[in-house]
Amino acid sequence: MKAVILAGGKGNNLTPFSDTRPNPMLSVAGRYLFNHCLSLLQKSGISDVYVVVGHKKDKLLEEVHQHALNGLNLNVVEQKKPAGIGDAVMQVRDKILHGEYFLLIYGDIVTADNIFSKTQQSFHTFKSPVASICLPPSNDMFGNVFLNANMKITRIIEKPKGDNLGNYVLSGVYILPEMFFDLLQKNKRSMEKALKELVDGEGLRASMWEEDWLDIVYPWEILTANQIIMDSWEESSIAKTAKLESNVTITGPVQIEEGVRIKAGAVLEGPCSIGAGSYIGNNSLIRSYTAVGANCSVGYGVELKNCVIHKDSRIGRLSFIGDSVLGENVDIGAGTMTVNRTMTWEPVEVKQNKKTFKTGRTKLGAFIGDNVVIGAGNTIEPGIVIPPGKIFPSNYSVKNG
């Protein structure tokens, strides 16, 4: 069976990270979402993969090239203009043979276990089109699903309103027949209408996913995705070329990649990960659920807590980065503090795109885009979103508004 990964979307509410990358190129637990997806596909026995690219395609194309010799047959198809999910699916119409079924995947979903294998099992049981469904913490943002006792989907409401909510939502994984392209064409490339016609016609069965699942919509959910993956780790992995000096303390599962250097006195509290070629300075504290990307530098006495740091970033000595996400090539000066709670311990709100979002989190730091430079001695307020390329001088308070 062939797999189709929709990897060209731009998350409108994922600023500042979606400004410079497609959603599948977000990094969680030390790997891009795209790589997590490919790994699960390989484990489920699928090797023929079509990747539909669009927004900021060059970044993803670089990663596709990295997988050229790892046993996957990766093919790239471009959606020239952003025209919705149905239009993205139509880009692979000529790649699927007559009568063939294909696995369709939304490239920004996160699961620790193999949702693709589970969906395939359901397909072989029902011998008919299948949609994976799950029970999310909140169901008002996703396509709601209603079923009968035989696991047959009876109704899909793509944009539910008011009390018209089902218990289950579509989880972004389908096994669909080649004739689905005809339904898309008939319905002017509307994914919602084509799925509804499939439900009313041939039928669509539900594959129940009962493990953790997340569709990343907001930047703080990158931290949730990171935790979902890291909670699945049962043992540590330390590369042979990693160099750990004396008096380095490690507790819990950690993943330390090739060429990492960790200086004396550093403490790593798993689960956490350190990317290839990174440097961790003396007496640094890397706390649970921290992912440091490749080729990063963490200075003397830095404390990192529950944060995701993309590759090529630098954090100066005696800084604290907590409950935050840093993009690529971010430069944080010495003695910088991300404040991760309000004075009253009320949930932190995030302002972006002229909207204010209630996160429900009492601990939340900053979201710092690619290529940002923050001078030494800065204090960054909770819930700050910093666009890519911004530069802040030393001894400057970064505030909301």
N, C-alpha and C positions, 0 to 999 in steps of 0.2 A: 504494500500500500504506500502511496505517495503522501507526503505531508506538505501542507502549505502554511507558512508562517506569515502573518500580516505584521510587518515590521516597519511600516512607514508613517505611523501615526504621530501626531504631536499632541501631548496632553495640555489642553488649555489652562488647566489649573496646576500644572507641574512646573511653573516658573519658579526658579530661574534655570532649572536643569533641562527642560524641554526646549529652551531657546537655542541650545547648542548641540542637541543630540535627539535621535528618535528614542521613544520610550524604552525599547529593548536594550538600549545601550546604557541604561542605568546600572550601576554596580551595587550588588548586595552580597554580603558574606564573601567578599573577595573576588566575585566573578560577575560578568555582565549577565543580565536577565537572558539575553540571547544565548549565552553559553550554558546556562542552567537548562534552558529549553532543549538545546541540542543534545546535552548529556542524557536527559530523560528519553528523548527520541531514540537514541542509540540503544539504551537499555531496553526499550520496548520493541527493538528489532527493525526499526525503520531507518533506511539509509538514503532514500531518494527524497530530497527536500527542496522545495521551491520557496524562496524568500522574496516577498513583495516589499520593495523599498520605495521611499518617497522623501519625506522630510529629512533633511540633513543626511542624505544617503551615503555620502563619502565615508562618514564615520563607521557605518555598518559594513560597507564594502571592504574596508581595511580588515575588519574582524572576519568576514567571510573568507578572505584570502588566507588568513591564519589557519583555517580549517581545511585547506585544500588537500592535505595529505593524511588526514586522520580517519579515513574510512567512510566519510560521508560524501555523498554525491550532491553537493550544494549548487543550486542554480538560482540566479538573481533575475527577477522581473521587476521592471520599474512602473510605478503608477505616476504618470507624468504630472498630473495635477491632483490636488486633494479633492476628491469627489465622493467620499464616504466609503463605508466598509464594503457594500455591495460592488461598487466599482473596482475596489482593490481585488476582490475575489475574481472578478471577470478577467483580470489581467492574465490569469493562468488557464483560461478556458481551453486553449489549444494544447495544453500540457497533459490534460486528463483524457484518457481514451474513452471511446464510446462504451457505456455499460460499466465503467470503472467507478469505484468508490474512492474518496480521498479524505484524509484527516485535515481538518481546518483548525488552525490555532491562532488565537489572539496573542501577540507576542509580548504583552506586558502583564500577563498573569503570573502569579507566584504560588507554587506548591512545593513542599519538601518531598513528598512521595510522588509516585509516578501516575499522574492523572491520565496520561496517554494510554498506558497499558490497561487501566481500568475501563476506559472508554472503548478500547478494542475488544475487551472481554464482553462488554455489553452488546457490541455490534455482532459478535459471533453468536451470542445467545439469541438475540432478536432477529438477526438476519434482515435488518431494515435500517433506515437512517436513524442516527442517534445524536442526541445533544446531552452533554454533561451538564448536570445541575447541582447546586449546593445550597446550603443554608448559611448565608453571610451574617455578620453582626447587624447590618442594616440593609434592607432590601429596596429602599426607595430610589436608588440610583442606577439600578440594573434592570434588565428585562425580566419581568416576573413570569413565572411558569405555573400553570395549573395542570394536574394530572388526574388520571383515573386509577382504579385499583390495579390495573395491568401495566402500570408504568408508561402508559401512553399519554403524551402531552395533548391536552385538549384545548389549551388557550395560551397565548403569549401576549403579554402587555409590555411593550417596549419602554414606554415612559409612563409608569403608574402615577396616579394622582390621588390625593385624599386617602380614603380607607380602602381603595380598590387594589389591595396588595395581596399577592400570593405568598406562600411560605418559602418557595424556592426561587432561585434566580439562575439564569444562564451563566455558566462559568467560562465561556469563551473557548470551548473545545467541542468540535462536531465531527461526525463521520457522515459525509453527504454523497449522494449519487451524482454522476456526471450530468443527469437531467436537471439538476438544480440550477445550472447555468441558464437553461431555458426559462426557468421561473424568474430568475433575476432579470433576464432580458425583457420578459413579458411585463414585469413590474418596475420597469425603468430603473433597474439596478438598485432597488430598495431592498436591503437585507431583511428588514422587518416584514415587509409585505411578502417577500418570497418565502420566508420561514412560515408565515401564517398560511400561505397557500399549500405548502408542504404538509403542514399539520392537518389541514382540511382535506387533502388529497391522499397521497400515498401513506402519510402518517409519519410521526416523529416520536421515537421512544426516548425515555429518559435514562441516563446513566447516573446513578446517585454517587456523588463524591462527598464523603463524610469526614475527610481530613481537612487540615488547614488550607485555606484558599484566600487569595487576595488579588484584586485588580487595583493596581496602584493609580490613584486619582489625584492625591495631594502629596506635596513633598514630604510631609511628616510620616506618610505611610511607607516611605522608603525604609524608615527605622523598623516598622512593623514587619516588612518583608525580610529585612536582615535578620530579625529575631526568629521568624518562622524557619528560615534555612538553618541558622545556627543551632536551634533547638533539636534538630535532627542529628547533629553530630554526636557520635558515641565514643570516639577516640581521637587522639591527637595525630597530626601528621607534620613532621619536621624534616625538611629537605637536608640531604647530606652535606650540601655546600653552605648551609646556614652556619654562621659563627656566633655562638653564645659565650660571652665571657663568664668568668667566675661570679658567683653570687647573683645569678639571674634566677628568679623564682617564677615557676609556672604552676598554676593550679587549674584544673578543669581542661576540657578539650581545646586545643589550639591548632591552628594551621599556619605553619611558617614555611614560606616558599624559598626557592633557590636564591642564593646570594644575599640573604638577609644578614645584617649585623646587629646584634643586640649587646649593648655595653653593660658593664658591671653595675649591679644594684637595681636593674630594671625588674619590674614585677608585671607579669601577665596573668590576668584572671580570665580564664575561659568561661564560655566560648568567645574566642576572638581570633582574628586572622591578620597576618602581616604579609603583604604582597612582595613579589620577587624584587630583589635589589634594594629594599628599603633599609633605613637606618633608624634604630631606636636608641636614644641617648641614655647616659648614666642616670640612674635613679628615676627613670620615667615610670609612670603607672598606667598600664593599659587595662582598663576595666572591662567587665563583661559586655558582650554585644557591640564590640568595637571592631570595625573592619578598616584596616589601613591598606590603601592600594599600592600598586607597584611603584618603585622608585620614589618613595616618599622619604622625607627626613623629619624626625621627631626629636627635638632638642632635649637638653638636660632638664630633668625635673618636670617634664610636661605630664599632665594628667588628661587622659582621654577616657570619656565615659559614654557608652551607648551612642556611638557616632559612626557614620560612614564617611570615609575620606577617599575620594577618587585619586587616581594615579598622579604622580609628579607634583605632589603638593608638599609644602614645607611649613612646619610649625615651630616657632622659635621657643627658646628655653623658658621654663617657668610659666607656661601658658596653661589654661584650662579650656578644653573643648568638650562640652557635654550636651547630649541629646540633640545633636546637630548633624547636618549633612554638608560636606564640602565638595565642590566640583573639582575638575582637573586643574592642575597648575595654579593652585591657590597658594599665596604667600602670606603667612600669618607671622607678624613680628613678635618679638620676645615680650613676655608678661601680658599677653592678651587674654581677656576673660570673656567667655560667652556666659551671660547670666541666664540660667535655665528655669527660673520660676519668678512669679510675681511676688511683690511684697506681702500680699494678702493670701497667697496660695490659691488664688482663683485660677481656673483653667486658662491657659495661654491662648490668645487669639492671634491669627495671622492675617495681615493685610497684603493683598496682591491684586493686581488688575482692577483697582478701584473697588474691591470687595473685601469684606471682613469675614473670615471663616472661624467658626468655633471648633477648636480641635478636640476639646474634651480632655486634654492632657494638662496636668498640673506641672509637669516637667517637660520643657521644650526650649531648645536653644535657637540657633540660627541656621539659615539656608543660604549658602554662599555659592554663587555661580562660578563658572570657569574663569580663570585668569584674573581673579580679584586679588588685590594687594591691600593688606591691612597693616599699618605701621605699628611699631612697638607701643605697649602700654595702653592698648585700647580696651574699652568695655562695650560689649555688644548686647543690647537689650533682648529679652525673650521674644521669639517669634519673628525676628527680623528676616526679610527676604532681600538679598543683595544681588542685583543683576550682574551678569558677566562683565568683566573688564573694569569694574569700579576700583578706584584707588582712594584710600583713606590715609591721611597723615598720621604721624605718631601722636599719642596722648589725645585721642579723639573719641568721643562717645558716639557710637552708632545707634541711632534711635529710630523708632517707628515714626512714620509721617513725613 
